[in-house]
């Protein structure tokens, strides 16, 4: 199978979310290698794409977002790019390289951003000891990042301060 790429433009409007989601899922379904469990891939993709588009509506602060989908015989790579507000909760990028900052949690996991370099972070999840009690009143805004991180094989964010470009990158392994 040759690799294939497509770009989708999302107008950052909640009422357009389902239409954009459907277009992206249809593209992936039509281009998956024949030996792949399409149902399992589509479930993960639906979760990831829904959260990326929801993030665009809630946080981008501009009129449109691009979703680039690249499929090859082993991976699906999804890039969400926009020129909206940079992702930098609580001064995240003031932390030193290698440090991690907790962004959110649920009853089972905590999500962290690990600073890889200036303006580049990798998201990771860690399980919570089931003895700890979750205070649902203190759940943070970034619960969607937890959902994407748990669904993806790799999830990163980078910001280009010279252009203002935000890029969230999701990798899903097919094999």
KOLFIVEX-713450 format. One line per 5 residues: their letters; for each residue x, y, z of N, C-alpha, C. Coordinates in steps of 0.1 Angstrom, whole numbers, plus 5000, padded with zeros to 4 digits. Layout:
REM residues N
A> X:Y:Z:X:Y:Z:X:Y:Z ~ ...;
This chain:
REM residues 175
XXXXX> 5008:4988:5000:5000:5000:5000:5009:5012:5000 ~ 5005:5022:4991:5012:5035:4991:5007:5043:5003 ~ 5014:5052:5007:5009:5062:5017:5000:5072:5010 ~ 4990:5076:5018:4980:5086:5012:4978:5097:5023 ~ 4976:5109:5018:4974:5120:5027:4962:5129:5022;
XXXXX> 4955:5134:5032:4944:5143:5028:4943:5154:5039 ~ 4939:5166:5035:4937:5177:5044:4922:5181:5044 ~ 4917:5183:5056:4904:5186:5059:4904:5200:5066 ~ 4895:5209:5062:4894:5222:5069:4882:5222:5077 ~ 4883:5225:5090:4872:5225:5099:4869:5240:5103;
XXXXX> 4857:5244:5101:4854:5259:5104:4853:5263:5118 ~ 4857:5254:5128:4856:5257:5142:4842:5261:5147 ~ 4832:5255:5142:4819:5257:5146:4813:5244:5151 ~ 4807:5244:5162:4801:5232:5168:4792:5224:5159 ~ 4783:5231:5152:4774:5225:5143:4780:5218:5131;
XXXXX> 4793:5221:5129:4800:5214:5117:4808:5202:5122 ~ 4808:5199:5135:4817:5189:5140:4813:5175:5134 ~ 4801:5172:5134:4797:5158:5129:4800:5157:5115 ~ 4797:5167:5107:4800:5166:5092:4815:5164:5090 ~ 4823:5172:5097:4838:5170:5095:4843:5157:5100;
XXXXX> 4838:5152:5111:4841:5139:5117:4838:5128:5106 ~ 4826:5129:5101:4822:5119:5091:4831:5119:5079 ~ 4835:5131:5074:4843:5131:5062:4857:5125:5065 ~ 4862:5127:5076:4875:5122:5080:4874:5107:5082 ~ 4864:5102:5089:4863:5088:5091:4860:5080:5078;
XXXXX> 4853:5086:5069:4850:5080:5056:4863:5079:5048 ~ 4871:5090:5048:4884:5089:5041:4893:5078:5046 ~ 4894:5077:5059:4902:5066:5065:4897:5053:5062 ~ 4884:5051:5063:4878:5038:5060:4881:5033:5046 ~ 4880:5043:5037:4882:5040:5023:4897:5037:5020;
XXXXX> 4906:5041:5028:4920:5039:5025:4928:5031:5035 ~ 4921:5024:5044:4928:5014:5053:4934:5002:5045 ~ 4945:4997:5049:4950:4985:5043:4939:4974:5046 ~ 4938:4964:5036:4928:4954:5037:4929:4945:5049 ~ 4941:4943:5055:4942:4934:5066:4941:4940:5080;
XXXXX> 4935:4952:5081:4934:4959:5093:4919:4958:5098 ~ 4918:4957:5112:4905:4956:5118:4899:4970:5118 ~ 4891:4973:5108:4886:4987:5106:4877:4991:5118 ~ 4870:4982:5124:4861:4986:5135:4869:4992:5147 ~ 4880:4985:5150:4889:4990:5161:4895:5003:5158;
XXXXX> 4900:5004:5146:4906:5017:5142:4896:5028:5142 ~ 4884:5026:5136:4874:5036:5136:4870:5041:5149 ~ 4869:5032:5159:4865:5036:5173:4875:5046:5178 ~ 4888:5042:5177:4899:5051:5182:4899:5064:5175 ~ 4898:5063:5161:4897:5075:5153:4886:5085:5157;
XXXXX> 4874:5079:5159:4862:5087:5162:4864:5094:5175 ~ 4870:5088:5185:4873:5094:5198:4883:5105:5196 ~ 4894:5102:5189:4905:5112:5187:4900:5124:5179 ~ 4894:5122:5168:4890:5133:5159:4879:5141:5166 ~ 4870:5135:5173:4860:5143:5180:4866:5152:5190;
XXXXX> 4876:5147:5198:4882:5155:5208:4891:5166:5202 ~ 4898:5163:5191:4905:5174:5184:4896:5185:5178 ~ 4885:5181:5172:4876:5191:5167:4869:5199:5178 ~ 4866:5192:5189:4860:5199:5201:4870:5209:5207 ~ 4882:5205:5207:4893:5214:5212:4894:5226:5203;
XXXXX> 4892:5224:5190:4893:5236:5181:4881:5246:5184 ~ 4869:5240:5186:4858:5249:5188:4860:5256:5202 ~ 4864:5249:5212:4865:5255:5225:4877:5264:5227 ~ 4889:5261:5221:4901:5268:5225:4909:5275:5214 ~ 4907:5272:5201:4916:5277:5191:4915:5293:5190;
XXXXX> 4903:5298:5191:4901:5313:5191:4903:5318:5177 ~ 4902:5310:5167:4902:5315:5153:4892:5308:5145 ~ 4891:5311:5132:4880:5307:5124:4881:5293:5118 ~ 4893:5287:5117:4894:5274:5111:4906:5266:5116 ~ 4905:5253:5115:4915:5244:5119:4917:5234:5107;
XXXXX> 4929:5230:5105:4932:5220:5094:4935:5207:5101 ~ 4929:5197:5096:4932:5183:5100:4939:5176:5088 ~ 4951:5172:5090:4959:5164:5080:4959:5150:5084 ~ 4955:5141:5075:4955:5127:5078:4964:5120:5069 ~ 4974:5112:5074:4983:5105:5066:4982:5090:5070;
XXXXX> 4980:5082:5060:4978:5067:5062:4989:5060:5055 ~ 4996:5051:5061:5005:5042:5054:5002:5027:5059 ~ 5010:5018:5055:5006:5004:5058:5008:5001:5073 ~ 5014:5009:5081:5016:5006:5095:5010:5017:5105 ~ 5007:5029:5100:5003:5040:5109:4993:5049:5103;
XXXXX> 4986:5055:5112:4978:5067:5108:4983:5079:5116 ~ 4986:5089:5110:4991:5102:5116:4981:5112:5114 ~ 4977:5119:5125:4967:5130:5124:4973:5142:5129 ~ 4973:5153:5122:4979:5166:5126:4967:5176:5126 ~ 4965:5182:5138:4955:5193:5139:4964:5205:5140;
XXXXX> 4962:5214:5130:4970:5227:5130:4960:5239:5130 ~ 4964:5249:5137:4957:5262:5136:4966:5273:5140 ~ 4962:5285:5138:4969:5297:5141:4962:5305:5153 ~ 4956:5297:5161:4948:5303:5172:4957:5304:5185 ~ 4950:5304:5196:4957:5305:5209:4967:5294:5212;
XXXXX> 4979:5297:5216:4988:5286:5219:4984:5278:5232 ~ 4987:5266:5232:4984:5257:5243:4996:5259:5253 ~ 4993:5265:5265:5003:5267:5275:4996:5269:5288 ~ 4989:5259:5293:4982:5260:5306:4992:5262:5317 ~ 4989:5271:5326:4997:5274:5338:5011:5275:5335;
XXXXX> 5015:5282:5324:5029:5284:5321:5037:5272:5318 ~ 5030:5262:5312:5036:5249:5310:5050:5250:5304 ~ 5052:5258:5294:5065:5259:5287:5076:5267:5294 ~ 5073:5271:5307:5083:5277:5315:5091:5267:5323 ~ 5086:5254:5322:5092:5243:5329:5104:5239:5321;
XXXXX> 5114:5233:5328:5126:5228:5322:5124:5216:5314 ~ 5132:5213:5304:5131:5201:5296:5132:5189:5305 ~ 5123:5180:5302:5123:5167:5310:5113:5168:5321 ~ 5108:5180:5325:5098:5181:5336:5085:5177:5330 ~ 5076:5172:5340:5062:5169:5336:5053:5177:5344;
XXXXX> 5042:5181:5338:5031:5189:5345:5018:5181:5344 ~ 5011:5180:5355:4998:5173:5354:4988:5183:5348 ~ 4980:5177:5339:4970:5185:5332:4956:5181:5336 ~ 4954:5169:5339:4940:5164:5342:4941:5150:5348 ~ 4929:5146:5353:4928:5132:5358:4914:5128:5358;
XXXXX> 4912:5115:5358:4899:5109:5360:4900:5099:5371 ~ 4891:5090:5373:4891:5081:5384:4902:5071:5383 ~ 4908:5069:5371:4918:5059:5369:4932:5064:5364 ~ 4932:5076:5359:4945:5080:5353:4947:5095:5356 ~ 4960:5099:5354:4964:5113:5354:4971:5115:5341;
XXXXX> 4969:5126:5335:4976:5130:5322:4986:5140:5325 ~ 4998:5139:5319:5009:5148:5321:5014:5153:5307 ~ 5019:5165:5307:5027:5170:5295:5041:5169:5299 ~ 5049:5162:5292:5064:5161:5294:5070:5171:5285 ~ 5078:5180:5290:5084:5190:5282:5096:5184:5275;
XXXXX> 5096:5183:5262:5106:5177:5254:5117:5187:5249 ~ 5112:5199:5246:5121:5210:5243:5112:5223:5243 ~ 5118:5234:5240:5111:5247:5241:5099:5246:5231 ~ 5087:5248:5235:5075:5247:5227:5071:5234:5222 ~ 5076:5223:5228:5072:5209:5223:5070:5201:5236;
XXXXX> 5058:5194:5236:5055:5185:5247:5049:5172:5242 ~ 5051:5162:5250:5046:5148:5247:5036:5145:5259 ~ 5024:5140:5256:5014:5137:5266:5016:5122:5270 ~ 5015:5120:5283:5015:5106:5288:5005:5105:5299 ~ 5001:5092:5301:4991:5089:5311:4998:5079:5321;
XXXXX> 4994:5081:5334:4998:5072:5344:4986:5068:5352 ~ 4985:5055:5356:4974:5050:5363:4975:5055:5378 ~ 4963:5058:5383:4962:5062:5397:4959:5050:5406 ~ 4965:5050:5418:4963:5040:5427:4948:5040:5431 ~ 4942:5029:5430:4927:5029:5432:4923:5032:5446;
XXXXX> 4932:5034:5455:4929:5038:5469:4926:5053:5469 ~ 4931:5061:5459:4929:5075:5460:4914:5078:5456 ~ 4909:5088:5462:4895:5093:5459:4896:5104:5449 ~ 4887:5104:5439:4887:5115:5429:4877:5125:5433 ~ 4881:5137:5434:4871:5148:5436:4867:5154:5423;
XXXXX> 4855:5150:5418:4850:5154:5405:4848:5169:5404 ~ 4847:5176:5415:4846:5190:5414:4860:5197:5410 ~ 4871:5189:5411:4884:5195:5407:4889:5189:5394 ~ 4881:5183:5386:4885:5179:5372:4889:5191:5364 ~ 4900:5190:5357:4905:5202:5350:4899:5202:5336;
XXXXX> 4901:5213:5329:4896:5215:5316:4901:5206:5306 ~ 4912:5200:5308:4919:5192:5297:4916:5177:5297 ~ 4904:5174:5301:4900:5160:5301:4900:5154:5287 ~ 4898:5162:5277:4899:5157:5263:4912:5152:5259 ~ 4923:5159:5265:4936:5154:5262:4939:5141:5268;
XXXXX> 4933:5138:5279:4934:5124:5285:4928:5114:5276 ~ 4916:5117:5271:4910:5108:5262:4918:5105:5249 ~ 4924:5115:5243:4932:5113:5232:4945:5105:5235 ~ 4951:5109:5246:4963:5102:5251:4961:5087:5253 ~ 4950:5084:5259:4947:5070:5261:4943:5062:5248;
XXXXX> 4938:5069:5238:4935:5063:5226:4946:5061:5216 ~ 4956:5071:5217:4967:5071:5208:4979:5063:5212 ~ 4987:5060:5202:5000:5054:5206:5011:5064:5209 ~ 5009:5076:5204:5017:5088:5207:5009:5100:5204 ~ 5011:5110:5213:5003:5123:5212:5012:5134:5216;
XXXXX> 5015:5144:5208:5024:5155:5210:5018:5168:5206 ~ 5024:5179:5211:5020:5193:5208:5033:5200:5205 ~ 5033:5209:5195:5044:5218:5193:5038:5231:5189 ~ 5045:5242:5192:5041:5255:5189:5053:5262:5182 ~ 5050:5269:5171:5060:5277:5164:5057:5291:5167;
XXXXX> 5065:5298:5176:5063:5312:5179:5065:5321:5168 ~ 5073:5318:5158:5076:5327:5147:5064:5328:5138 ~ 5056:5317:5136:5045:5317:5127:5031:5317:5135 ~ 5032:5313:5148:5020:5312:5156:5012:5299:5153 ~ 5019:5289:5147:5012:5277:5143:5013:5267:5155;
XXXXX> 5001:5262:5159:4999:5252:5169:4997:5239:5161 ~ 5004:5228:5166:5003:5215:5159:5001:5204:5170 ~ 4990:5198:5170:4988:5186:5178:4990:5174:5169 ~ 4998:5164:5172:5000:5152:5164:4997:5140:5171 ~ 4989:5131:5165:4984:5119:5170:4989:5108:5161;
XXXXX> 4995:5097:5167:5000:5085:5159:4992:5073:5164 ~ 4986:5066:5155:4979:5054:5158:4986:5043:5150 ~ 4991:5032:5156:4997:5021:5149:4986:5012:5144 ~ 4988:5007:5132:4978:4998:5126:4982:4984:5128 ~ 4995:4981:5130:5000:4967:5132:5005:4965:5146;
